[in-house]
């Protein structure tokens, strides 16, 4: 076998060798997002398989189907906060992974709805109870001075 035939054989068989063909990188898994006060908390899992992650790319938008690159997160983290949010807006997020093979596909998009403007009933009940007790105590203390 001559040298050209050996090189051709190596080039043809190299993709079949287990160590050299990792296959396509999948998206990060189980993306979750929720409001946490005035910011949004994002968390996700690494992509399936034995993948060397360089960093994660965070994509966001305020309209469905219109998300764009927003920020990147170090490979050591699979969670983070978006602190640049407006209270009444809906946000859409997706995450991709960057590896030595390049950027993988986006995760599924998650939606974070704006918080309601009303206070929960339990909070309002507690506030009203404290106000009523304070008023009753003030009236009772006022009678003792006569």
N, CA, C and O atoms as a GROMACS GRO file, in nm:
protein
  584
    1UNK      N    1   0.084  -0.117   0.000
    1UNK     CA    2   0.000   0.000   0.000
    1UNK      C    3   0.089   0.124   0.000
    1UNK      O    4   0.184   0.134   0.078
    2UNK      N    5   0.058   0.217  -0.088
    2UNK     CA    6   0.141   0.337  -0.093
    2UNK      C    7   0.093   0.441   0.009
    2UNK      O    8  -0.012   0.426   0.071
    3UNK      N    9   0.172   0.545   0.026
    3UNK     CA   10   0.146   0.647   0.126
    3UNK      C   11   0.012   0.718   0.103
    3UNK      O   12  -0.059   0.745   0.200
    4UNK      N   13  -0.025   0.749  -0.019
    4UNK     CA   14  -0.150   0.818  -0.051
    4UNK      C   15  -0.270   0.732  -0.012
    4UNK      O   16  -0.370   0.784   0.036
    5UNK      N   17  -0.260   0.602  -0.033
    5UNK     CA   18  -0.369   0.512   0.003
    5UNK      C   19  -0.386   0.505   0.155
    5UNK      O   20  -0.499   0.497   0.204
    6UNK      N   21  -0.276   0.507   0.228
    6UNK     CA   22  -0.284   0.504   0.375
    6UNK      C   23  -0.347   0.632   0.428
    6UNK      O   24  -0.432   0.627   0.516
    7UNK      N   25  -0.307   0.746   0.375
    7UNK     CA   26  -0.364   0.874   0.417
    7UNK      C   27  -0.514   0.877   0.386
    7UNK      O   28  -0.593   0.920   0.469
    8UNK      N   29  -0.552   0.831   0.267
    8UNK     CA   30  -0.693   0.828   0.230
    8UNK      C   31  -0.772   0.737   0.323
    8UNK      O   32  -0.883   0.770   0.364
    9UNK      N   33  -0.715   0.622   0.356
    9UNK     CA   34  -0.780   0.529   0.447
    9UNK      C   35  -0.798   0.592   0.586
    9UNK      O   36  -0.905   0.576   0.646
   10UNK      N   37  -0.698   0.661   0.636
   10UNK     CA   38  -0.708   0.728   0.767
   10UNK      C   39  -0.815   0.836   0.763
   10UNK      O   40  -0.895   0.848   0.856
   11UNK      N   41  -0.817   0.915   0.658
   11UNK     CA   42  -0.917   1.022   0.646
   11UNK      C   43  -1.059   0.965   0.642
   11UNK      O   44  -1.151   1.022   0.700
   12UNK      N   45  -1.076   0.852   0.575
   12UNK     CA   46  -1.208   0.792   0.566
   12UNK      C   47  -1.251   0.724   0.696
   12UNK      O   48  -1.370   0.726   0.730
   13UNK      N   49  -1.158   0.665   0.768
   13UNK     CA   50  -1.192   0.591   0.889
   13UNK      C   51  -1.189   0.675   1.016
   13UNK      O   52  -1.247   0.634   1.117
   14UNK      N   53  -1.124   0.790   1.015
   14UNK     CA   54  -1.112   0.873   1.135
   14UNK      C   55  -1.247   0.912   1.195
   14UNK      O   56  -1.260   0.906   1.317
   15UNK      N   57  -1.346   0.951   1.118
   15UNK     CA   58  -1.476   0.984   1.178
   15UNK      C   59  -1.544   0.867   1.248
   15UNK      O   60  -1.631   0.887   1.333
   16UNK      N   61  -1.506   0.746   1.214
   16UNK     CA   62  -1.566   0.628   1.276
   16UNK      C   63  -1.497   0.589   1.406
   16UNK      O   64  -1.551   0.509   1.483
   17UNK      N   65  -1.381   0.646   1.432
   17UNK     CA   66  -1.305   0.616   1.554
   17UNK      C   67  -1.375   0.677   1.674
   17UNK      O   68  -1.406   0.796   1.671
   18UNK      N   69  -1.402   0.602   1.780
   18UNK     CA   70  -1.480   0.652   1.894
   18UNK      C   71  -1.425   0.777   1.961
   18UNK      O   72  -1.504   0.862   2.002
   19UNK      N   73  -1.297   0.790   1.974
   19UNK     CA   74  -1.242   0.905   2.044
   19UNK      C   75  -1.253   1.034   1.966
   19UNK      O   76  -1.248   1.142   2.024
   20UNK      N   77  -1.268   1.025   1.838
   20UNK     CA   78  -1.260   1.144   1.755
   20UNK      C   79  -1.394   1.191   1.700
   20UNK      O   80  -1.400   1.297   1.638
   21UNK      N   81  -1.498   1.118   1.722
   21UNK     CA   82  -1.628   1.161   1.669
   21UNK      C   83  -1.728   1.168   1.784
   21UNK      O   84  -1.799   1.071   1.811
   22UNK      N   85  -1.733   1.281   1.849
   22UNK     CA   86  -1.820   1.299   1.964
   22UNK      C   87  -1.966   1.313   1.924
   22UNK      O   88  -2.055   1.291   2.006
   23UNK      N   89  -1.991   1.347   1.801
   23UNK     CA   90  -2.128   1.368   1.757
   23UNK      C   91  -2.173   1.509   1.787
   23UNK      O   92  -2.101   1.586   1.850
   24UNK      N   93  -2.290   1.544   1.741
   24UNK     CA   94  -2.336   1.682   1.763
   24UNK      C   95  -2.367   1.708   1.912
   24UNK      O   96  -2.412   1.619   1.984
   25UNK      N   97  -2.341   1.828   1.954
   25UNK     CA   98  -2.369   1.870   2.091
   25UNK      C   99  -2.517   1.904   2.102
   25UNK      O  100  -2.572   1.973   2.016
   26UNK      N  101  -2.579   1.857   2.207
   26UNK     CA  102  -2.719   1.889   2.230
   26UNK      C  103  -2.734   2.018   2.309
   26UNK      O  104  -2.635   2.076   2.353
   27UNK      N  105  -2.857   2.063   2.326
   27UNK     CA  106  -2.881   2.186   2.402
   27UNK      C  107  -2.872   2.160   2.552
   27UNK      O  108  -2.881   2.045   2.596
   28UNK      N  109  -2.855   2.266   2.631
   28UNK     CA  110  -2.867   2.250   2.776
   28UNK      C  111  -3.004   2.195   2.809
   28UNK      O  112  -3.100   2.215   2.734
   29UNK      N  113  -3.015   2.125   2.922
   29UNK     CA  114  -3.139   2.057   2.956
   29UNK      C  115  -3.214   2.128   3.068
   29UNK      O  116  -3.154   2.195   3.152
   30UNK      N  117  -3.345   2.112   3.068
   30UNK     CA  118  -3.432   2.152   3.178
   30UNK      C  119  -3.419   2.299   3.217
   30UNK      O  120  -3.403   2.331   3.335
   31UNK      N  121  -3.426   2.388   3.118
   31UNK     CA  122  -3.420   2.532   3.147
   31UNK      C  123  -3.543   2.574   3.226
   31UNK      O  124  -3.656   2.542   3.189
   32UNK      N  125  -3.521   2.646   3.335
   32UNK     CA  126  -3.629   2.699   3.417
   32UNK      C  127  -3.602   2.845   3.446
   32UNK      O  128  -3.487   2.886   3.461
   33UNK      N  129  -3.706   2.924   3.454
   33UNK     CA  130  -3.692   3.067   3.483
   33UNK      C  131  -3.811   3.112   3.567
   33UNK      O  132  -3.925   3.071   3.543
   34UNK      N  133  -3.782   3.196   3.666
   34UNK     CA  134  -3.890   3.250   3.750
   34UNK      C  135  -3.848   3.385   3.804
   34UNK      O  136  -3.730   3.414   3.823
   35UNK      N  137  -3.948   3.468   3.828
   35UNK     CA  138  -3.921   3.600   3.886
   35UNK      C  139  -3.879   3.584   4.031
   35UNK      O  140  -3.932   3.501   4.104
   36UNK      N  141  -3.783   3.666   4.069
   36UNK     CA  142  -3.734   3.669   4.206
   36UNK      C  143  -3.722   3.816   4.243
   36UNK      O  144  -3.614   3.875   4.234
   37UNK      N  145  -3.833   3.875   4.285
   37UNK     CA  146  -3.834   4.018   4.314
   37UNK      C  147  -3.823   4.098   4.185
   37UNK      O  148  -3.906   4.084   4.095
   38UNK      N  149  -3.720   4.181   4.178
   38UNK     CA  150  -3.703   4.267   4.060
   38UNK      C  151  -3.609   4.206   3.957
   38UNK      O  152  -3.562   4.277   3.867
   39UNK      N  153  -3.582   4.078   3.967
   39UNK     CA  154  -3.495   4.011   3.871
   39UNK      C  155  -3.553   3.874   3.837
   39UNK      O  156  -3.651   3.830   3.897
   40UNK      N  157  -3.491   3.806   3.739
   40UNK     CA  158  -3.537   3.674   3.696
   40UNK      C  159  -3.424   3.574   3.719
   40UNK      O  160  -3.310   3.597   3.677
   41UNK      N  161  -3.456   3.463   3.786
   41UNK     CA  162  -3.360   3.358   3.814
   41UNK      C  163  -3.371   3.251   3.706
   41UNK      O  164  -3.480   3.200   3.680
   42UNK      N  165  -3.259   3.216   3.644
   42UNK     CA  166  -3.253   3.113   3.541
   42UNK      C  167  -3.168   2.997   3.591
   42UNK      O  168  -3.065   3.017   3.656
   43UNK      N  169  -3.211   2.875   3.561
   43UNK     CA  170  -3.130   2.757   3.593
   43UNK      C  171  -3.150   2.652   3.484
   43UNK      O  172  -3.256   2.644   3.423
   44UNK      N  173  -3.047   2.570   3.462
   44UNK     CA  174  -3.052   2.468   3.358
   44UNK      C  175  -2.950   2.359   3.391
   44UNK      O  176  -2.868   2.375   3.481
   45UNK      N  177  -2.958   2.250   3.318
   45UNK     CA  178  -2.862   2.142   3.332
   45UNK      C  179  -2.771   2.138   3.212
   45UNK      O  180  -2.805   2.191   3.106
   46UNK      N  181  -2.655   2.075   3.225
   46UNK     CA  182  -2.562   2.066   3.112
   46UNK      C  183  -2.622   1.978   3.001
   46UNK      O  184  -2.717   1.904   3.024
   47UNK      N  185  -2.565   1.986   2.881
   47UNK     CA  186  -2.614   1.900   2.773
   47UNK      C  187  -2.583   1.754   2.803
   47UNK      O  188  -2.494   1.723   2.883
   48UNK      N  189  -2.655   1.665   2.739
   48UNK     CA  190  -2.635   1.522   2.759
   48UNK      C  191  -2.499   1.480   2.703
   48UNK      O  192  -2.448   1.541   2.609
   49UNK      N  193  -2.444   1.377   2.762
   49UNK     CA  194  -2.319   1.321   2.713
   49UNK      C  195  -2.196   1.380   2.781
   49UNK      O  196  -2.206   1.466   2.869
   50UNK      N  197  -2.084   1.332   2.739
   50UNK     CA  198  -1.956   1.378   2.794
   50UNK      C  199  -1.907   1.494   2.708
   50UNK      O  200  -1.833   1.474   2.612
   51UNK      N  201  -1.948   1.615   2.744
   51UNK     CA  202  -1.920   1.734   2.664
   51UNK      C  203  -1.836   1.831   2.746
   51UNK      O  204  -1.864   1.854   2.864
   52UNK      N  205  -1.733   1.886   2.685
   52UNK     CA  206  -1.654   1.989   2.751
   52UNK      C  207  -1.715   2.125   2.718
   52UNK      O  208  -1.705   2.174   2.606
   53UNK      N  209  -1.778   2.184   2.819
   53UNK     CA  210  -1.846   2.313   2.801
   53UNK      C  211  -1.746   2.425   2.825
   53UNK      O  212  -1.676   2.426   2.926
   54UNK      N  213  -1.740   2.520   2.732
   54UNK     CA  214  -1.655   2.638   2.750
   54UNK      C  215  -1.734   2.749   2.820
   54UNK      O  216  -1.684   2.811   2.913
   55UNK      N  217  -1.856   2.772   2.774
   55UNK     CA  218  -1.948   2.866   2.839
   55UNK      C  219  -2.088   2.847   2.782
   55UNK      O  220  -2.108   2.782   2.679
   56UNK      N  221  -2.185   2.904   2.852
   56UNK     CA  222  -2.324   2.900   2.809
   56UNK      C  223  -2.363   3.038   2.756
   56UNK      O  224  -2.322   3.140   2.811
   57UNK      N  225  -2.442   3.040   2.650
   57UNK     CA  226  -2.495   3.166   2.596
   57UNK      C  227  -2.640   3.180   2.638
   57UNK      O  228  -2.719   3.087   2.622
   58UNK      N  229  -2.674   3.295   2.690
   58UNK     CA  230  -2.812   3.325   2.731
   58UNK      C  231  -2.875   3.412   2.622
   58UNK      O  232  -2.820   3.514   2.581
   59UNK      N  233  -2.990   3.368   2.576
   59UNK     CA  234  -3.068   3.444   2.477
   59UNK      C  235  -3.196   3.489   2.544
   59UNK      O  236  -3.256   3.415   2.622
   60UNK      N  237  -3.240   3.611   2.514
   60UNK     CA  238  -3.366   3.658   2.570
   60UNK      C  239  -3.434   3.752   2.472
   60UNK      O  240  -3.371   3.806   2.381
   61UNK      N  241  -3.564   3.770   2.494
   61UNK     CA  242  -3.642   3.863   2.414
   61UNK      C  243  -3.770   3.897   2.487
   61UNK      O  244  -3.802   3.838   2.590
   62UNK      N  245  -3.842   3.992   2.432
   62UNK     CA  246  -3.970   4.033   2.493
   62UNK      C  247  -4.088   3.999   2.403
   62UNK      O  248  -4.202   4.035   2.432
   63UNK      N  249  -4.059   3.928   2.293
   63UNK     CA  250  -4.165   3.882   2.203
   63UNK      C  251  -4.137   3.737   2.167
   63UNK      O  252  -4.022   3.697   2.151
   64UNK      N  253  -4.243   3.656   2.154
   64UNK     CA  254  -4.220   3.516   2.116
   64UNK      C  255  -4.156   3.508   1.978
   64UNK      O  256  -4.195   3.581   1.887
   65UNK      N  257  -4.059   3.420   1.962
   65UNK     CA  258  -3.994   3.402   1.833
   65UNK      C  259  -3.893   3.511   1.800
   65UNK      O  260  -3.838   3.511   1.690
   66UNK      N  261  -3.868   3.603   1.891
   66UNK     CA  262  -3.774   3.712   1.864
   66UNK      C  263  -3.677   3.727   1.981
   66UNK      O  264  -3.678   3.827   2.053
   67UNK      N  265  -3.593   3.625   1.999
   67UNK     CA  266  -3.492   3.631   2.104
   67UNK      C  267  -3.356   3.648   2.041
   67UNK      O  268  -3.334   3.605   1.927
   68UNK      N  269  -3.265   3.710   2.112
   68UNK     CA  270  -3.130   3.730   2.061
   68UNK      C  271  -3.029   3.714   2.175
   68UNK      O  272  -3.066   3.708   2.293
   69UNK      N  273  -2.902   3.705   2.137
   69UNK     CA  274  -2.796   3.687   2.236
   69UNK      C  275  -2.802   3.799   2.339
   69UNK      O  276  -2.817   3.916   2.304
   70UNK      N  277  -2.791   3.761   2.467
   70UNK     CA  278  -2.797   3.859   2.575
   70UNK      C  279  -2.668   3.860   2.657
   70UNK      O  280  -2.613   3.967   2.684
   71UNK      N  281  -2.619   3.744   2.696
   71UNK     CA  282  -2.502   3.738   2.784
   71UNK      C  283  -2.444   3.596   2.780
   71UNK      O  284  -2.507   3.504   2.728
   72UNK      N  285  -2.325   3.578   2.835
   72UNK     CA  286  -2.269   3.445   2.848
   72UNK      C  287  -2.239   3.417   2.995
   72UNK      O  288  -2.216   3.508   3.074
   73UNK      N  289  -2.239   3.288   3.029
   73UNK     CA  290  -2.216   3.243   3.166
   73UNK      C  291  -2.101   3.142   3.162
   73UNK      O  292  -2.097   3.056   3.074
   74UNK      N  293  -2.011   3.152   3.257
   74UNK     CA  294  -1.898   3.061   3.266
   74UNK      C  295  -1.945   2.917   3.274
   74UNK      O  296  -2.053   2.889   3.326
   75UNK      N  297  -1.865   2.826   3.223
   75UNK     CA  298  -1.901   2.683   3.218
   75UNK      C  299  -1.921   2.622   3.356
   75UNK      O  300  -1.988   2.520   3.367
   76UNK      N  301  -1.866   2.682   3.460
   76UNK     CA  302  -1.879   2.628   3.595
   76UNK      C  303  -2.016   2.655   3.657
   76UNK      O  304  -2.046   2.602   3.764
   77UNK      N  305  -2.098   2.736   3.592
   77UNK     CA  306  -2.228   2.773   3.647
   77UNK      C  307  -2.340   2.728   3.556
   77UNK      O  308  -2.329   2.735   3.433
   78UNK      N  309  -2.449   2.680   3.615
   78UNK     CA  310  -2.569   2.645   3.538
   78UNK      C  311  -2.689   2.718   3.596
   78UNK      O  312  -2.800   2.665   3.602
   79UNK      N  313  -2.665   2.840   3.638
   79UNK     CA  314  -2.772   2.926   3.691
   79UNK      C  315  -2.722   3.069   3.691
   79UNK      O  316  -2.602   3.095   3.688
   80UNK      N  317  -2.817   3.162   3.696
   80UNK     CA  318  -2.780   3.303   3.702
   80UNK      C  319  -2.903   3.390   3.710
   80UNK      O  320  -3.016   3.342   3.697
   81UNK      N  321  -2.880   3.518   3.730
   81UNK     CA  322  -2.988   3.616   3.740
   81UNK      C  323  -2.984   3.712   3.623
   81UNK      O  324  -2.876   3.749   3.576
   82UNK      N  325  -3.100   3.752   3.578
   82UNK     CA  326  -3.114   3.864   3.485
   82UNK      C  327  -3.170   3.978   3.568
   82UNK      O  328  -3.288   3.976   3.606
   83UNK      N  329  -3.088   4.078   3.595
   83UNK     CA  330  -3.130   4.190   3.680
   83UNK      C  331  -3.178   4.309   3.599
   83UNK      O  332  -3.223   4.409   3.655
   84UNK      N  333  -3.169   4.300   3.468
   84UNK     CA  334  -3.208   4.410   3.381
   84UNK      C  335  -3.347   4.385   3.323
   84UNK      O  336  -3.363   4.375   3.201
   85UNK      N  337  -3.446   4.375   3.411
   85UNK     CA  338  -3.582   4.346   3.366
   85UNK      C  339  -3.676   4.459   3.406
   85UNK      O  340  -3.651   4.531   3.503
   86UNK      N  341  -3.782   4.473   3.331
   86UNK     CA  342  -3.885   4.572   3.359
   86UNK      C  343  -4.005   4.498   3.417
   86UNK      O  344  -4.045   4.394   3.363
   87UNK      N  345  -4.061   4.548   3.525
   87UNK     CA  346  -4.164   4.477   3.601
   87UNK      C  347  -4.282   4.428   3.517
   87UNK      O  348  -4.322   4.313   3.532
   88UNK      N  349  -4.336   4.507   3.431
   88UNK     CA  350  -4.458   4.470   3.360
   88UNK      C  351  -4.438   4.395   3.229
   88UNK      O  352  -4.534   4.374   3.156
   89UNK      N  353  -4.317   4.356   3.198
   89UNK     CA  354  -4.289   4.292   3.068
   89UNK      C  355  -4.280   4.140   3.081
   89UNK      O  356  -4.242   4.087   3.186
   90UNK      N  357  -4.315   4.073   2.973
   90UNK     CA  358  -4.298   3.928   2.961
   90UNK      C  359  -4.162   3.903   2.894
   90UNK      O  360  -4.126   3.973   2.800
   91UNK      N  361  -4.088   3.804   2.945
   91UNK     CA  362  -3.957   3.772   2.889
   91UNK      C  363  -3.953   3.627   2.842
   91UNK      O  364  -4.017   3.539   2.900
   92UNK      N  365  -3.876   3.605   2.736
   92UNK     CA  366  -3.857   3.473   2.676
   92UNK      C  367  -3.707   3.442   2.681
   92UNK      O  368  -3.625   3.526   2.644
   93UNK      N  369  -3.671   3.322   2.727
   93UNK     CA  370  -3.530   3.284   2.742
   93UNK      C  371  -3.501   3.150   2.676
   93UNK      O  372  -3.587   3.061   2.670
   94UNK      N  373  -3.377   3.136   2.628
   94UNK     CA  374  -3.324   3.009   2.580
   94UNK      C  375  -3.174   3.012   2.609
   94UNK      O  376  -3.114   3.118   2.623
   95UNK      N  377  -3.113   2.894   2.619
   95UNK     CA  378  -2.971   2.880   2.649
   95UNK      C  379  -2.907   2.790   2.544
   95UNK      O  380  -2.968   2.692   2.500
   96UNK      N  381  -2.785   2.824   2.503
   96UNK     CA  382  -2.707   2.734   2.418
   96UNK      C  383  -2.574   2.708   2.488
   96UNK      O  384  -2.538   2.778   2.583
   97UNK      N  385  -2.502   2.609   2.440
   97UNK     CA  386  -2.374   2.573   2.499
   97UNK      C  387  -2.264   2.593   2.395
   97UNK      O  388  -2.281   2.560   2.278
   98UNK      N  389  -2.152   2.647   2.440
   98UNK     CA  390  -2.034   2.657   2.353
   98UNK      C  391  -1.933   2.554   2.398
   98UNK      O  392  -1.898   2.546   2.515
   99UNK      N  393  -1.886   2.474   2.302
   99UNK     CA  394  -1.786   2.370   2.330
   99UNK      C  395  -1.670   2.390   2.233
   99UNK      O  396  -1.667   2.486   2.156
  100UNK      N  397  -1.576   2.301   2.239
  100UNK     CA  398  -1.464   2.307   2.144
  100UNK      C  399  -1.512   2.282   2.001
  100UNK      O  400  -1.443   2.315   1.905
  101UNK      N  401  -1.631   2.222   1.988
  101UNK     CA  402  -1.689   2.196   1.856
  101UNK      C  403  -1.766   2.317   1.802
  101UNK      O  404  -1.806   2.318   1.686
  102UNK      N  405  -1.788   2.419   1.885
  102UNK     CA  406  -1.866   2.536   1.845
  102UNK      C  407  -1.991   2.550   1.929
  102UNK      O  408  -2.005   2.484   2.033
  103UNK      N  409  -2.083   2.634   1.885
  103UNK     CA  410  -2.207   2.657   1.959
  103UNK      C  411  -2.311   2.553   1.922
  103UNK      O  412  -2.333   2.524   1.805
  104UNK      N  413  -2.375   2.497   2.024
  104UNK     CA  414  -2.480   2.398   2.003
  104UNK      C  415  -2.615   2.466   1.981
  104UNK      O  416  -2.624   2.588   1.979
  105UNK      N  417  -2.720   2.386   1.965
  105UNK     CA  418  -2.854   2.441   1.942
  105UNK      C  419  -2.911   2.504   2.070
  105UNK      O  420  -2.865   2.477   2.180
  106UNK      N  421  -3.012   2.586   2.051
  106UNK     CA  422  -3.080   2.649   2.165
  106UNK      C  423  -3.165   2.548   2.240
  106UNK      O  424  -3.217   2.453   2.182
  107UNK      N  425  -3.178   2.570   2.368
  107UNK     CA  426  -3.271   2.492   2.449
  107UNK      C  427  -3.413   2.533   2.411
  107UNK      O  428  -3.434   2.622   2.329
  108UNK      N  429  -3.509   2.467   2.472
  108UNK     CA  430  -3.647   2.512   2.452
  108UNK      C  431  -3.662   2.649   2.516
  108UNK      O  432  -3.595   2.681   2.614
  109UNK      N  433  -3.750   2.729   2.461
  109UNK     CA  434  -3.773   2.864   2.512
  109UNK      C  435  -3.868   2.857   2.632
  109UNK      O  436  -3.969   2.786   2.628
  110UNK      N  437  -3.835   2.930   2.738
  110UNK     CA  438  -3.924   2.941   2.853
  110UNK      C  439  -3.976   3.085   2.862
  110UNK      O  440  -3.910   3.179   2.818
  111UNK      N  441  -4.094   3.099   2.918
  111UNK     CA  442  -4.161   3.228   2.927
  111UNK      C  443  -4.173   3.267   3.074
  111UNK      O  444  -4.208   3.185   3.158
  112UNK      N  445  -4.143   3.394   3.103
  112UNK     CA  446  -4.161   3.448   3.237
  112UNK      C  447  -4.261   3.563   3.226
  112UNK      O  448  -4.231   3.667   3.167
  113UNK      N  449  -4.379   3.542   3.283
  113UNK     CA  450  -4.485   3.642   3.276
  113UNK      C  451  -4.462   3.753   3.378
  113UNK      O  452  -4.393   3.731   3.478
  114UNK      N  453  -4.518   3.871   3.355
  114UNK     CA  454  -4.502   3.978   3.454
  114UNK      C  455  -4.577   3.943   3.582
  114UNK      O  456  -4.677   3.870   3.579
  115UNK      N  457  -4.530   3.995   3.695
  115UNK     CA  458  -4.601   3.967   3.820
  115UNK      C  459  -4.735   4.039   3.822
  115UNK      O  460  -4.754   4.138   3.752
  116UNK      N  461  -4.826   3.987   3.901
  116UNK     CA  462  -4.956   4.055   3.912
  116UNK      C  463  -4.935   4.183   3.990
  116UNK      O  464  -4.843   4.194   4.071
  117UNK      N  465  -5.021   4.280   3.965
  117UNK     CA  466  -5.011   4.408   4.035
  117UNK      C  467  -5.072   4.404   4.174
  117UNK      O  468  -5.040   4.490   4.257
  118UNK      N  469  -5.158   4.308   4.200
  118UNK     CA  470  -5.222   4.300   4.331
  118UNK      C  471  -5.136   4.225   4.431
  118UNK      O  472  -5.051   4.145   4.394
  119UNK      N  473  -5.160   4.252   4.558
  119UNK     CA  474  -5.090   4.179   4.663
  119UNK      C  475  -5.167   4.051   4.694
  119UNK      O  476  -5.290   4.050   4.683
  120UNK      N  477  -5.100   3.945   4.731
  120UNK     CA  478  -5.169   3.822   4.767
  120UNK      C  479  -5.261   3.846   4.888
  120UNK      O  480  -5.234   3.931   4.972
  121UNK      N  481  -5.368   3.770   4.894
  121UNK     CA  482  -5.467   3.786   5.001
  121UNK      C  483  -5.403   3.767   5.139
  121UNK      O  484  -5.440   3.838   5.233
  122UNK      N  485  -5.312   3.674   5.152
  122UNK     CA  486  -5.249   3.649   5.283
  122UNK      C  487  -5.170   3.771   5.329
  122UNK      O  488  -5.171   3.804   5.448
  123UNK      N  489  -5.101   3.837   5.237
  123UNK     CA  490  -5.023   3.956   5.273
  123UNK      C  491  -5.118   4.067   5.317
  123UNK      O  492  -5.095   4.132   5.419
  124UNK      N  493  -5.223   4.090   5.240
  124UNK     CA  494  -5.318   4.197   5.275
  124UNK      C  495  -5.388   4.167   5.407
  124UNK      O  496  -5.412   4.259   5.486
  125UNK      N  497  -5.420   4.042   5.433
  125UNK     CA  498  -5.484   4.005   5.559
  125UNK      C  499  -5.390   4.034   5.676
  125UNK      O  500  -5.432   4.085   5.779
  126UNK      N  501  -5.263   4.000   5.659
  126UNK     CA  502  -5.164   4.028   5.764
  126UNK      C  503  -5.147   4.176   5.789
  126UNK      O  504  -5.140   4.219   5.904
  127UNK      N  505  -5.139   4.255   5.683
  127UNK     CA  506  -5.126   4.401   5.697
  127UNK      C  507  -5.247   4.458   5.769
  127UNK      O  508  -5.231   4.540   5.859
  128UNK      N  509  -5.366   4.417   5.730
  128UNK     CA  510  -5.488   4.467   5.795
  128UNK      C  511  -5.496   4.424   5.941
  128UNK      O  512  -5.542   4.500   6.026
  129UNK      N  513  -5.451   4.302   5.972
  129UNK     CA  514  -5.453   4.254   6.110
  129UNK      C  515  -5.358   4.337   6.196
  129UNK      O  516  -5.394   4.375   6.308
  130UNK      N  517  -5.239   4.365   6.148
  130UNK     CA  518  -5.144   4.446   6.223
  130UNK      C  519  -5.198   4.587   6.242
  130UNK      O  520  -5.185   4.644   6.351
  131UNK      N  521  -5.259   4.644   6.138
  131UNK     CA  522  -5.315   4.779   6.150
  131UNK      C  523  -5.428   4.781   6.252
  131UNK      O  524  -5.438   4.875   6.331
  132UNK      N  525  -5.513   4.680   6.252
  132UNK     CA  526  -5.625   4.676   6.347
  132UNK      C  527  -5.574   4.661   6.491
  132UNK      O  528  -5.626   4.726   6.581
  133UNK      N  529  -5.476   4.577   6.512
  133UNK     CA  530  -5.420   4.557   6.647
  133UNK      C  531  -5.353   4.685   6.695
  133UNK      O  532  -5.368   4.724   6.811
  134UNK      N  533  -5.278   4.752   6.606
  134UNK     CA  534  -5.212   4.877   6.642
  134UNK      C  535  -5.314   4.984   6.678
  134UNK      O  536  -5.296   5.056   6.776
  135UNK      N  537  -5.421   4.995   6.601
  135UNK     CA  538  -5.526   5.092   6.629
  135UNK      C  539  -5.596   5.061   6.761
  135UNK      O  540  -5.622   5.152   6.840
  136UNK      N  541  -5.625   4.934   6.784
  136UNK     CA  542  -5.690   4.896   6.910
  136UNK      C  543  -5.599   4.926   7.028
  136UNK      O  544  -5.647   4.974   7.131
  137UNK      N  545  -5.472   4.900   7.017
  137UNK     CA  546  -5.377   4.928   7.124
  137UNK      C  547  -5.366   5.078   7.149
  137UNK      O  548  -5.360   5.121   7.264
  138UNK      N  549  -5.363   5.157   7.040
  138UNK     CA  550  -5.355   5.303   7.054
  138UNK      C  551  -5.479   5.358   7.123
  138UNK      O  552  -5.468   5.446   7.208
  139UNK      N  553  -5.595   5.306   7.089
  139UNK     CA  554  -5.719   5.352   7.153
  139UNK      C  555  -5.720   5.311   7.301
  139UNK      O  556  -5.762   5.389   7.386
  140UNK      N  557  -5.675   5.192   7.331
  140UNK     CA  558  -5.672   5.144   7.469
  140UNK      C  559  -5.575   5.227   7.552
  140UNK      O  560  -5.606   5.264   7.665
  141UNK      N  561  -5.455   5.257   7.495
  141UNK     CA  562  -5.356   5.338   7.566
  141UNK      C  563  -5.408   5.480   7.589
  141UNK      O  564  -5.379   5.541   7.692
  142UNK      N  565  -5.482   5.531   7.495
  142UNK     CA  566  -5.538   5.666   7.506
  142UNK      C  567  -5.637   5.676   7.619
  142UNK      O  568  -5.648   5.783   7.680
  143UNK      N  569  -5.710   5.571   7.650
  143UNK     CA  570  -5.808   5.572   7.759
  143UNK      C  571  -5.741   5.574   7.894
  143UNK      O  572  -5.796   5.628   7.990
  144UNK      N  573  -5.622   5.517   7.906
  144UNK     CA  574  -5.552   5.512   8.033
  144UNK      C  575  -5.502   5.648   8.079
  144UNK      O  576  -5.464   5.662   8.196
  145UNK      N  577  -5.500   5.747   7.994
  145UNK     CA  578  -5.447   5.878   8.029
  145UNK      C  579  -5.554   5.970   8.086
  145UNK      O  580  -5.520   6.079   8.134
  146UNK      N  581  -5.675   5.934   8.083
  146UNK     CA  582  -5.784   6.022   8.130
  146UNK      C  583  -5.784   6.040   8.279
  146UNK      O  584  -5.868   6.110   8.333
   0.00000   0.00000   0.00000
